Amino acid sequence: MPDNPWLAVTGGTAGPGYAERFATLAAEGADLHGEARRVHALLDGTPSDVLDAGCGTGRVAIHLAELGHRVVGVDLDASMLDEARRAAPGLSWHLRDLTALDLGQRFDLVVGAGNIWPFLTPGTHARVLARLAAHLRPGGLLVLGFGLGPEHVPTSLPDDVAVPDLHAYDTAAVGAGLHLHTRTADWDGAEPYTGGGYAVSVHRRGSTAP
């Protein structure tokens, strides 16, 4: 299997730098919780079971827990999870490869808020969506936001890795038994997606899923 682009670029040591950057942004008054607010709204504010796939340093998962949700975070990068555990030791954090994810439980919503789609190992995208869908309860939601070109992905991809487009994403979603619910150009859910460089897609698992 090809190398994972995220680990290839960062060497699996990005955690401390990410934690420091977001701490600085928070101290400067930046709004860091748009993704969590969108998830909370999609769940109608009802305390729910949420899986944060590619949770990184835990920024989104921790705020969702503060909003009353039961959150589990998974990531491939141990250095990022170290920061998440340091920030919120009471939450459930798992070092996992999404291509073989099996937590033995299902969730009301799965969120991927950190450009995980472009950084998946090449050739595994459909498999990852299938694994995420398998963790949804019937009628559950999958919410992923990601850039659609190099200029919209904050961390540079390796030169030989292309950013998969929305057609590839939607094709994989259909194959995983998911149906497009809504798509916007931002995490606020206010700007309809009309073909720009960033999209937030909300897919729903069929209500008759096994």
C-alpha positions in Angstrom: 0.0 0.0 0.0 1.3 3.5 -0.8 2.5 5.7 2.1 -0.1 7.8 3.8 0.3 11.4 2.5 -0.2 13.0 5.9 2.4 10.9 7.7 4.7 11.3 4.7 4.5 15.1 4.8 4.6 15.6 8.6 6.6 12.6 9.8 4.0 12.0 12.4 5.3 14.8 14.5 2.7 17.6 13.8 0.8 17.4 17.1 2.7 20.0 19.2 2.8 22.5 16.4 -0.9 22.2 15.7 -1.8 22.5 19.3 0.3 25.6 19.7 -1.1 27.2 16.5 -4.7 26.7 17.7 -3.9 27.9 21.2 -2.5 31.1 19.7 -5.6 31.6 17.5 -7.9 31.1 20.5 -5.9 33.7 22.5 -6.3 36.1 19.6 -10.1 35.7 19.8 -10.5 33.5 16.6 -13.6 31.5 16.3 -12.5 27.9 16.3 -15.8 26.1 16.7 -17.7 26.5 13.5 -17.5 22.8 12.7 -18.8 21.8 16.1 -21.7 24.3 15.9 -22.7 22.8 12.5 -22.7 19.3 13.8 -24.6 20.4 16.9 -27.2 22.0 14.7 -27.5 19.0 12.4 -28.3 17.0 15.5 -30.9 19.6 16.6 -29.0 20.2 19.7 -29.9 16.7 21.0 -27.1 14.9 22.9 -25.9 12.3 20.5 -23.2 9.8 19.8 -20.5 11.4 17.5 -17.4 9.9 15.9 -14.7 12.5 15.0 -12.8 10.8 12.2 -9.3 12.3 11.8 -9.8 14.2 15.1 -6.3 15.6 15.2 -5.6 17.4 18.4 -9.2 17.2 19.4 -10.4 20.7 18.8 -13.8 19.7 17.3 -14.4 16.7 19.5 -13.7 18.5 22.7 -16.2 21.3 21.9 -18.8 18.8 20.9 -18.4 17.1 24.3 -18.8 20.5 25.9 -22.1 20.8 24.0 -23.3 17.6 25.6 -22.5 15.0 23.0 -20.8 11.6 23.6 -17.7 11.8 21.4 -15.1 9.4 20.3 -12.0 10.6 18.4 -9.8 8.5 16.1 -6.7 9.5 14.2 -3.7 8.0 12.4 -1.2 10.4 13.9 -0.1 9.5 17.4 1.5 12.9 18.0 -1.9 14.6 17.4 -3.7 12.2 19.7 -1.1 12.9 22.4 -2.2 16.5 22.3 -5.9 15.5 22.3 -5.4 13.3 25.4 -3.5 16.0 27.1 -6.3 18.5 26.5 -9.2 16.2 27.4 -8.0 13.0 29.1 -11.6 12.0 30.0 -12.6 11.6 26.3 -12.2 8.4 24.3 -9.3 8.7 21.8 -8.1 5.9 19.5 -5.1 5.5 17.3 -6.6 3.9 14.2 -6.2 3.7 10.4 -9.6 4.6 8.9 -9.2 2.0 6.1 -9.7 -0.8 8.7 -11.8 1.1 11.3 -13.9 -1.1 13.5 -14.8 0.3 16.9 -17.6 -2.1 17.5 -20.2 0.6 17.9 -22.4 2.9 15.9 -23.0 6.6 15.9 -25.6 9.2 15.1 -23.1 11.3 13.2 -19.6 10.9 11.9 -17.7 14.1 11.2 -14.4 14.7 9.4 -13.5 18.3 9.8 -9.8 18.4 9.0 -9.3 17.8 5.3 -9.0 14.1 5.9 -10.3 13.2 2.4 -7.3 14.7 0.5 -4.8 13.1 2.9 -6.2 9.5 2.8 -3.8 6.9 1.4 -4.2 6.8 -2.4 -6.5 4.0 -3.5 -8.3 3.8 -0.1 -10.9 6.5 -0.4 -13.9 4.3 -1.2 -12.8 1.8 1.5 -12.6 4.6 4.1 -16.1 5.9 3.3 -17.5 2.4 3.6 -15.9 2.0 7.0 -17.3 5.4 8.2 -20.7 4.5 6.9 -20.6 1.2 8.7 -20.2 3.1 11.9 -23.5 5.0 11.4 -26.8 4.0 12.7 -29.6 3.8 10.1 -30.5 7.4 9.2 -27.2 8.7 10.6 -25.2 11.5 9.0 -21.7 11.7 7.6 -20.3 15.2 7.5 -17.0 15.9 5.7 -15.5 19.2 4.8 -12.4 19.4 2.6 -10.5 21.5 0.0 -10.9 20.6 -3.7 -7.5 21.8 -4.9 -3.9 22.3 -3.6 -4.7 26.0 -2.9 -7.5 25.0 -0.5 -5.6 22.4 1.5 -3.5 24.1 4.2 -0.8 21.4 4.5 0.8 20.7 1.1 0.3 17.3 -0.3 3.2 15.3 -1.8 3.8 16.2 -5.4 2.6 12.8 -6.7 -0.7 12.9 -4.8 -3.7 14.5 -6.5 -6.7 15.9 -4.6 -9.7 13.7 -5.3 -12.7 15.6 -6.6 -16.3 15.7 -5.5 -17.4 13.3 -8.2 -15.0 10.7 -6.7 -16.4 11.4 -3.2 -20.0 11.1 -4.2 -19.3 7.9 -6.1 -17.7 6.4 -3.1 -20.6 7.7 -0.9 -23.2 6.0 -3.1 -21.2 2.8 -3.0 -21.2 3.0 0.8 -25.0 3.3 1.0 -25.0 7.0 1.6 -27.3 9.7 0.0 -26.5 13.4 -0.3 -28.5 15.4 2.1 -27.0 18.9 1.6 -23.8 20.5 0.5 -22.5 24.0 1.4 -19.4 26.0 0.8 -18.8 26.6 4.5 -19.2 25.1 7.9 -21.9 27.7 8.8 -24.2 26.0 6.4 -25.2 29.4 5.0 -23.4 29.5 1.7 -24.7 27.0 -0.9 -22.0 25.2 -2.8 -21.8 26.4 -6.4 -18.5 24.9 -7.6 -15.9 26.6 -5.4 -12.7 25.3 -3.9 -14.1 24.0 -0.6 -17.2 22.0 0.2 -18.9 20.6 3.3 -21.0 17.6 2.3 -23.7 16.0 4.5 -24.7 12.5 3.5 -27.3 10.3 5.2 -27.2 6.5 5.7 -30.3 4.7 4.5 -32.9 4.2 7.2 -33.0 0.4 6.3 -29.3 -0.1 6.6 -28.4 -3.4 8.3 
